[in-house]
Amino acid sequence: MSLRTSRRHVLPFAAVAVAASLLAGVAQADTSTPADPKLIADLDAILATPALANAQAGVQVIDTTTGQVVYQRGQNALLTPASVLKTVTTAAALDLLGENHVFTTQVLTSGTRYGSVLVGDIVLRGGGDPSLRPADLDALAKQVAAAGITTVTGRVLTDATRYDSVPLGPGWAWDDEPYSYSPQISALTVAPDAEYSMDTVKVTVTPTTAGQPAKVTTFPAEAPVKFTGQVTTGAAGSGNSSGVERKRGVNEIALSGSLAANAAPVDSLVTVEGPAAYTGEVFNGALERAGVDVVRPAKAATGTETTQPLASHDSEPLGKLIVPMLKISNNGIAEHLTKEIGKVKGGQGTWGTGSAQVNGFLKANGLELPTGRQVDGSGLSRYNLVTPGKLTSLLDLATRKPWFKTWYDALPVAGNPERMVGGTLAARMRGTAAENNVHAKSGSMSGVDNLIGYATAPDGRRLAFSAMLNNFPGARPRFVLDAIAVRLATGPAPAPATSSGAPAKAPAGAPAARSFQAPSSASPEAALVPATRWEECETLGRC
């Protein structure tokens, strides 16, 4: 169903009642179902907060059962999506690659085998796996040993040629490069943790005796990094001022500050220059532990070597990989999906080809207009532009796709404290009708705060919404986004009485309605959230 647009103006609180009566007719233009003037008035009141003075807001809400637009304002404005762009990337990936798509890492031989000796090289060929971990490399090394190879006269050749050699996306900020939310992208990469923070090394700082340097270790131990400076162990109770910062362009990590003698060890995730070379070093260590001696140091493969297959490792299927991608907003997985779409569907593992294929998915499903711009998969780039209306249309479309349940379940769930359920919304909207109801993706950077997803009303209707706030200075007015989601979950105006005179009942299992109060224009902005570049840094505690 096509979504008709209406032109509306931002209204002050005093005009809310008038707006409700005028806009009821606008909403009715899409369907014969009457609009809910109370909902319109409440959302208008939320958006009228002084916290949005001089900012830009775009909101659209659709009843996915009927396709009716029940509210919209600024729905055709081109806005910066930040991480809500991951919904577009995952939808395209599920549609174009399928839920069961896997990424395969291969070990191959290049040379001649003489008993337990391989005269030649071992090739570690990356298949774009965004979830490859040191334990997986250990398992591959054990397969090499189990095949009877004990000596390799050559070296480990790291083959990352499935994707191009461009490591950072268009428009990514240079000062984000050391941080784990901005990894270098490669078809061969390794992640030190269960949340697949690819191309990072975990640096652990452990206090020793007061006045002495703290102990610093890395995982994986083979990570090709060196340290300068030191973290000093401070007196008990002196707190933590330790710093672990990678210098731009090199694998040198500067240590500074102090850590109290009675403090717990502190972990930091730091990106590494050259993901494929890093992975090769970790694989070299795995081979050594498995009893396989590789004579020469690792280097990059050309991709043209004559090889024979020896071992392989498959990732979890795509339908499972999108869970950490959406729940905790994993940027690396999003970029791998983009390049993988490009490789599989367009023949090139590049951002340009991948983005073109994503755009082709949107066009094939009638979502090509209005024209926006997508240059990466995660939303890290400020070059990206999209309208709230297109995002809501995508949410509506997804409900009719065979992969919808997988996608819906992978979205963060408001107020749920479980890490891989609530994700980036675990601490938001608790104690409201939105808790364990709203499934939505957040997205933020300086001057940008967005939330798009689904709210189930008390009568069982699934409402798709896009709420995007751009171009505000200073603190983020996050309460606006949460208030919109809570209002949708609270439901429409009280249901009309039945023929018996009793109020109509909501379907069994529907969330209970709760009272809603729009923020007062005179209230202090206590709900404003300090500005950060990315929502991911909230998750990682590194803002």
C-alpha positions in Angstrom: 0.0 0.0 0.0 1.4 3.4 -0.9 1.8 5.8 1.9 0.3 9.2 1.3 2.0 12.2 2.8 0.6 15.2 4.5 2.2 18.6 5.2 2.2 19.6 8.9 3.8 22.3 10.9 5.4 22.2 14.3 2.8 23.4 16.8 3.2 25.0 20.2 1.5 23.5 23.2 -1.3 26.0 23.0 -2.2 24.8 19.6 -2.3 21.1 20.3 -6.1 20.8 20.7 -6.7 22.7 17.4 -4.1 20.6 15.7 -5.8 17.4 16.8 -9.1 18.4 15.2 -7.4 19.6 12.0 -5.1 16.6 11.6 -7.8 14.0 12.3 -8.9 14.6 8.7 -5.4 14.2 7.4 -5.0 10.8 9.0 -8.4 9.7 7.6 -7.2 10.4 4.1 -5.3 7.1 4.2 -8.1 4.8 5.3 -11.7 4.9 6.3 -10.7 4.0 9.9 -11.1 7.1 12.1 -7.9 8.7 13.3 -7.2 8.9 17.1 -7.2 12.6 17.9 -5.9 11.9 21.4 -2.9 10.1 20.0 -2.2 12.9 17.6 -2.5 15.5 20.4 -0.2 13.6 22.7 2.5 13.1 20.0 2.3 16.7 19.1 2.7 17.7 22.7 5.8 15.5 23.1 7.4 17.1 20.0 6.6 20.6 21.2 9.1 20.3 24.0 11.6 23.2 24.2 14.4 20.6 24.1 13.8 20.4 20.3 14.0 24.2 19.7 15.8 24.8 16.4 16.3 21.0 16.0 14.8 18.9 13.3 12.3 16.1 14.0 10.7 13.5 11.7 8.1 11.0 13.0 5.8 8.6 11.3 3.6 5.9 12.8 1.8 3.2 10.7 -0.7 0.6 11.8 0.8 -2.5 10.1 -2.5 -4.4 10.1 -4.2 -1.8 7.8 -1.3 0.1 6.4 -2.9 3.3 7.8 -0.6 6.2 8.6 -1.9 7.2 12.1 0.6 10.0 12.7 3.3 11.8 10.7 5.4 15.0 10.9 8.5 15.7 8.8 8.3 12.2 7.4 9.9 13.2 4.1 12.9 15.0 5.6 16.3 13.6 4.8 17.9 12.9 8.1 21.1 11.3 9.4 20.2 7.7 10.5 23.2 6.7 12.6 22.7 3.1 13.7 19.1 2.8 12.8 20.5 2.2 9.3 21.3 -1.3 10.5 17.7 -2.1 10.0 18.0 -1.5 6.3 21.2 -3.5 6.1 19.8 -6.5 8.0 16.5 -6.5 6.1 18.4 -6.5 2.8 20.8 -9.2 4.0 18.0 -11.5 5.1 16.2 -11.0 1.8 19.2 -11.2 -0.6 21.5 -13.7 1.3 19.0 -15.6 3.4 18.8 -16.5 7.0 21.0 -19.6 6.5 23.9 -17.8 4.8 27.2 -18.6 6.4 30.8 -17.3 6.2 33.4 -19.9 5.6 37.1 -19.6 6.6 39.4 -22.0 4.9 42.8 -23.4 5.4 44.6 -24.5 2.2 48.0 -25.8 1.3 50.2 -24.4 -1.4 53.1 -26.6 -2.1 54.0 -30.3 -2.0 53.5 -32.7 0.9 56.2 -35.1 1.9 54.9 -37.1 4.8 54.5 -34.8 7.7 56.3 -31.9 6.0 54.6 -29.4 3.8 57.2 -27.8 1.4 55.3 -24.6 0.7 52.8 -22.5 2.5 49.6 -22.7 4.5 46.9 -20.3 3.2 44.4 -18.9 5.7 41.6 -17.7 3.4 39.0 -15.3 4.9 35.4 -15.8 3.9 34.2 -12.5 5.5 33.3 -14.1 8.8 32.6 -11.2 11.2 32.5 -13.7 14.2 35.8 -15.6 13.8 37.4 -16.0 17.3 40.8 -17.3 18.5 39.1 -20.5 19.6 38.0 -21.1 16.0 41.6 -20.6 14.8 42.7 -23.1 17.4 40.2 -25.6 16.1 41.5 -25.0 12.5 45.0 -25.5 13.6 44.1 -28.8 15.3 42.6 -29.9 12.0 45.9 -29.2 10.3 47.7 -31.2 12.9 45.2 -34.0 12.6 45.9 -34.2 8.9 49.4 -35.2 9.8 51.3 -32.0 9.1 54.0 -31.1 11.7 56.2 -28.8 9.7 55.6 -26.0 7.1 58.7 -24.9 5.4 57.1 -21.7 4.2 54.7 -19.4 6.0 51.1 -18.6 6.8 49.7 -16.6 3.9 46.7 -14.5 4.9 44.1 -14.2 2.1 41.6 -11.4 2.5 40.8 -10.9 -1.2 37.2 -11.8 -0.9 36.6 -8.2 -0.1 38.4 -5.1 -1.3 41.3 -3.7 0.7 39.6 -0.5 1.8 39.5 -0.8 5.6 37.4 2.2 6.6 34.0 3.4 5.3 33.3 6.6 3.4 32.9 9.5 5.8 34.1 7.7 8.9 35.6 10.0 11.5 39.4 9.7 11.8 39.3 10.2 15.6 37.1 7.2 16.0 39.7 4.8 14.6 41.2 3.6 17.9 37.8 2.6 19.3 36.2 -0.8 19.1 33.0 0.6 17.5 35.1 1.7 14.4 37.0 -1.5 13.4 38.9 -1.9 10.1 37.0 -4.1 7.8 38.6 -7.1 6.1 37.5 -10.5 4.8 39.9 -12.0 7.3 39.6 -10.7 10.8 39.4 -12.0 14.4 37.4 -11.0 17.5 38.6 -11.5 21.1 35.2 -11.6 22.7 31.8 -13.4 22.5 30.2 -10.2 21.2 32.3 -10.3 18.1 34.2 -7.0 18.5 36.3 -7.8 15.4 39.7 -6.3 14.7 40.3 -5.5 18.4 42.6 -6.7 21.1 41.6 -6.9 24.7 44.0 -5.0 26.9 43.8 -5.9 30.6 45.4 -3.6 33.2 45.8 -5.3 36.7 47.0 -3.3 39.7 50.1 -4.6 41.6 51.7 -2.9 44.6 51.1 0.8 45.3 53.7 2.9 43.5 54.7 0.1 41.1 53.6 -0.2 37.4 50.4 -2.1 36.8 50.6 -5.4 34.9 49.4 -5.2 31.3 48.4 -8.2 29.2 46.7 -8.7 25.9 44.2 -11.3 24.5 45.0 -12.7 22.0 48.6 -12.8 23.2 49.8 -12.7 19.6 48.3 -9.4 18.8 50.9 -7.3 17.0 50.9 -4.3 19.4 53.5 -2.6 21.5 53.1 -0.4 24.5 54.6 3.0 25.5 54.2 4.7 28.9 52.7 2.9 31.9 49.8 2.7 34.2 50.9 3.2 37.8 49.4 1.3 40.7 47.9 4.0 43.1 47.0 3.8 46.8 44.0 1.8 47.8 40.8 3.7 47.1 42.5 6.2 44.8 40.2 5.2 41.9 40.9 4.7 38.2 42.4 7.2 35.9 44.1 4.7 33.6 44.3 5.4 29.9 44.7 2.9 27.1 44.9 4.7 23.7 46.1 3.4 20.3 48.0 6.0 18.3 46.5 6.6 14.9 47.9 4.6 12.0 50.2 2.4 14.1 49.9 -0.6 16.5 51.3 1.4 19.4 49.2 1.7 22.5 50.0 4.6 24.9 49.4 3.8 28.6 48.8 6.5 31.2 47.3 7.3 34.6 46.8 5.0 37.6 44.7 2.3 39.0 44.0 1.8 42.7 45.9 -1.1 44.3 42.6 -2.7 45.5 40.8 -2.2 42.2 39.6 -5.0 39.9 41.4 -5.5 36.6 40.2 -3.1 33.9 39.6 -4.4 30.3 39.8 -2.2 27.2 39.1 -3.1 23.6 41.4 -1.4 21.1 41.4 -1.7 17.4 44.4 -3.1 15.5 45.9 -1.9 12.3 45.8 -4.6 9.6 43.1 -7.1 10.5 44.3 -9.8 8.2 47.9 -9.7 9.4 46.7 -9.7 13.0 44.6 -12.8 12.3 47.6 -14.5 10.6 49.7 -13.9 13.8 47.0 -15.4 16.0 46.8 -18.4 13.6 50.5 -18.8 13.7 50.2 -19.1 17.5 47.4 -21.6 17.2 49.5 -23.8 14.9 52.4 -23.7 17.3 50.1 -24.8 20.2 48.8 -27.6 18.0 52.3 -28.9 17.3 52.7 -27.5 13.8 56.0 -25.7 13.2 55.8 -22.9 10.6 59.4 -21.9 9.6 58.8 -18.4 8.2 56.7 -15.4 9.4 53.3 -14.8 8.0 52.6 -12.4 5.1 49.7 -11.5 2.8 48.6 -13.8 0.0 48.0 -12.6 -3.5 44.8 -14.7 -3.9 46.3 -16.4 -7.0 48.1 -19.2 -5.3 47.5 -22.8 -6.4 46.0 -24.5 -3.4 44.4 -27.6 -2.1 41.7 -27.5 0.7 42.7 -28.8 4.1 40.3 -27.5 6.7 37.4 -25.1 7.1 35.2 -23.4 9.6 31.6 -22.1 9.1 30.2 -19.2 11.1 26.8 -19.2 12.7 24.0 -18.6 10.1 23.2 -15.0 9.3 19.9 -15.3 11.1 21.9 -15.7 14.4 24.6 -13.2 13.6 22.2 -10.3 13.3 21.3 -10.7 17.0 24.5 -9.1 18.3 24.5 -6.8 15.4 21.1 -5.3 16.3 21.0 -5.9 20.0 24.3 -4.2 20.8 24.7 -2.3 17.6 27.8 -4.2 16.3 29.1 -2.0 13.4 31.6 -4.5 12.1 29.0 -7.2 11.4 26.9 -4.6 9.6 29.8 -3.7 7.3 30.6 -7.3 6.6 27.0 -7.9 5.6 27.2 -4.9 3.2 30.4 -6.2 1.5 29.1 -9.7 1.5 25.9 -8.6 -0.3 28.1 -6.8 -2.8 30.3 -9.9 -3.3 27.4 -12.4 -3.6 24.9 -10.4 -5.6 27.2 -7.9 -7.4 30.5 -9.7 -7.8 32.5 -7.2 -5.7 33.0 -7.1 -2.0 33.0 -3.3 -1.8 30.9 -0.7 0.0 29.8 0.8 -3.3 28.6 -2.5 -4.8 27.0 -3.6 -1.5 25.1 -0.3 -1.1 23.9 -0.5 -4.7 22.5 -4.0 -4.0 20.8 -2.8 -0.9 19.3 0.0 -2.9 18.2 -2.5 -5.4 16.4 -4.5 -2.7 14.5 -1.3 -1.6 13.6 -0.5 -5.2 12.3 -4.1 -5.9 10.1 -3.7 -2.9 8.7 -0.3 -3.9 10.8 1.7 -1.3 13.1 3.5 -3.7 11.5 6.9 -3.2 12.2 9.4 -1.8 15.8 9.1 -2.8 18.2 8.9 0.1 21.9 8.0 0.4 23.5 5.0 1.9 27.3 4.6 1.8 27.9 2.0 4.6 26.0 -0.6 6.5 26.3 0.5 10.1 25.4 4.2 9.9 28.9 5.3 11.1 29.1 7.7 8.2 27.5 11.1 8.3 27.1 10.9 4.5 24.0 8.6 5.0 20.6 10.2 4.6 17.2 8.6 4.9 13.6 9.7 5.6 11.5 8.6 8.5 8.8 7.6 6.0 11.1 5.2 4.2 12.2 3.5 7.4 8.6 3.1 8.6 7.7 1.7 5.1 10.5 -0.8 5.6 9.2 -1.8 9.0 5.7 -2.3 7.5 7.1 -4.3 4.6 9.1 -6.5 6.9 6.0 -7.8 8.6 5.0 -9.6 5.4 8.4 -11.2 4.8 9.2 -14.8 5.8 12.2 -13.7 7.8 10.2 -11.2 9.9 10.2 -13.2 13.2 14.0 -13.6 13.1 14.4 -9.9 12.5 11.8 -8.8 15.0 13.3 -11.0 17.7 16.8 -9.6 17.0 15.7 -6.0 17.7 16.5 -4.7 21.2 13.5 -5.1 23.6 12.8 -2.0 25.8 13.5 -2.4 29.5 14.7 -6.0 29.4 17.9 -6.3 31.4 19.2 -9.4 29.6 22.2 -8.3 27.4 21.1 -10.2 24.3 17.5 -9.3 24.7 17.3 -5.7 25.8 20.6 -4.7 24.2 20.9 -1.0 23.8 17.4 -0.5 25.2 18.0 -2.6 28.4 17.9 0.4 30.7 15.3 2.4 28.8 11.5 2.7 29.3 11.5 0.4 32.4 8.3 0.4 34.4 6.3 1.6 31.4 3.9 0.0 29.0 6.9 -0.2 26.6 8.8 -2.6 28.8 9.1 -6.0 27.1 6.8 -4.6 24.4 8.7 -2.2 22.2 11.2 -3.8 19.8 13.3 -1.1 18.3 16.7 0.0 17.0 18.3 3.1 18.4 20.9 5.2 16.7 22.9 8.2 17.9 25.9 10.4 17.4 26.6 14.0 18.2 23.4 16.0 17.3 21.5 12.8 16.3 19.2 10.6 18.3 16.8 8.2 16.6 14.5 5.2 17.5 12.6 3.1 15.0 10.7 -0.1 15.5 7.4 -1.6 16.7 5.1 -1.0 19.6 2.1 -3.3 20.4 -0.9 -1.4 21.5 -3.3 -2.8 24.2 -5.8 -3.8 21.5 -3.1 -6.0 19.9 -2.3 -3.8 16.9 1.3 -3.7 15.9 2.4 -0.1 15.3 5.5 0.6 13.3 7.2 3.9 14.1 10.2 6.0 13.1 11.2 8.8 15.3 14.3 10.8 14.2 15.8 13.8 16.0 18.7 15.7 14.2 20.6 18.9 14.5 20.3 19.6 18.2 23.3 21.0 20.1 24.5 19.6 23.4 22.6 17.1 25.4 20.4 14.5 23.6 16.6 14.9 24.2 16.2 11.1 24.5 13.1 11.4 26.6 11.3 12.5 23.5 12.0 9.2 21.7 11.1 7.1 24.8 7.9 9.1 25.4 6.7 8.5 21.8 7.4 4.7 22.1 5.7 4.6 25.5 2.6 6.5 24.2 2.2 4.0 21.4 2.5 1.1 23.7 0.0 2.7 26.1 -2.6 2.7 23.3 -5.3 4.9 21.8 -8.0 6.7 23.6 -10.2 4.5 25.9 -12.2 2.0 23.8 -15.8 2.8 23.1 -18.4 1.0 25.2 -19.8 -2.3 23.9 -23.5 -2.8 23.3 -23.8 -4.0 26.9 -22.3 -0.7 28.1 -19.0 -2.2 29.3 -15.7 -1.1 27.8 -14.3 -3.3 25.1 -11.6 -5.6 26.3 -8.2 -5.9 24.8 -7.1 -9.3 23.4 -5.6 -11.8 25.9 -1.9 -11.2 26.4 -2.0 -7.6 25.2 0.1 -5.2 27.3 -1.8 -3.2 29.9 -2.3 0.4 29.1 -0.6 2.9 31.4 -1.2 6.6 31.9 0.8 9.0 29.8 1.7 12.5 30.6 3.4 14.7 28.0 6.5 16.6 29.2 5.7 20.1 30.4 7.3 23.0 28.5 8.2 24.4 31.9 9.7 21.3 33.4 13.5 21.0 33.9 15.3 19.0 31.3 16.4 16.4 33.8 15.8 13.7 31.2 18.4 15.1 28.8 21.2 12.6 28.2 24.8 13.8 27.9 25.9 13.9 24.3 28.2 11.2 23.0 29.3 10.3 19.5 27.7 6.9 19.4 25.3 4.7 21.3 27.9 2.0 21.1 30.2 3.9 23.4 27.5 3.8 26.1 27.5 0.0 25.8 31.3 -0.2 26.0 31.7 2.5 28.6 34.0 4.4 26.3 32.5 7.7 25.3 
